[in-house]
Amino acid sequence: KRLKPNKLHDLLDIEDDLKKARQEFLDHINLN
């Protein structure tokens, strides 16, 4: 089953948000 282009775009946006959240999480750990 192939993804529609807009669905793929949504997944890329989610992946980008996850990378940002992960980086913020790691920064938070490093501060403590």
C-alpha positions in Angstrom: 0.0 0.0 0.0 1.6 3.2 -1.1 1.4 6.5 0.8 -0.2 9.5 -0.7 2.4 12.4 -1.2 0.7 14.5 1.5 0.7 11.6 3.9 4.4 11.2 3.4 4.9 14.9 3.9 3.0 14.7 7.2 5.3 11.8 8.3 8.4 13.9 7.5 7.0 16.8 9.6 6.4 14.4 12.5 9.9 13.0 12.1 11.3 16.5 12.2 9.4 17.3 15.4 10.6 14.1 17.0 14.2 15.0 16.2 13.7 18.4 17.8 12.0 17.0 20.9 14.7 14.4 21.3 17.4 17.1 21.1 15.6 19.2 23.7 15.3 16.1 25.9 19.0 15.4 25.6 19.9 19.0 26.3 17.7 18.9 29.4 19.4 15.8 30.7 22.9 17.3 30.1 21.9 20.3 32.2 21.1 18.2 35.2 
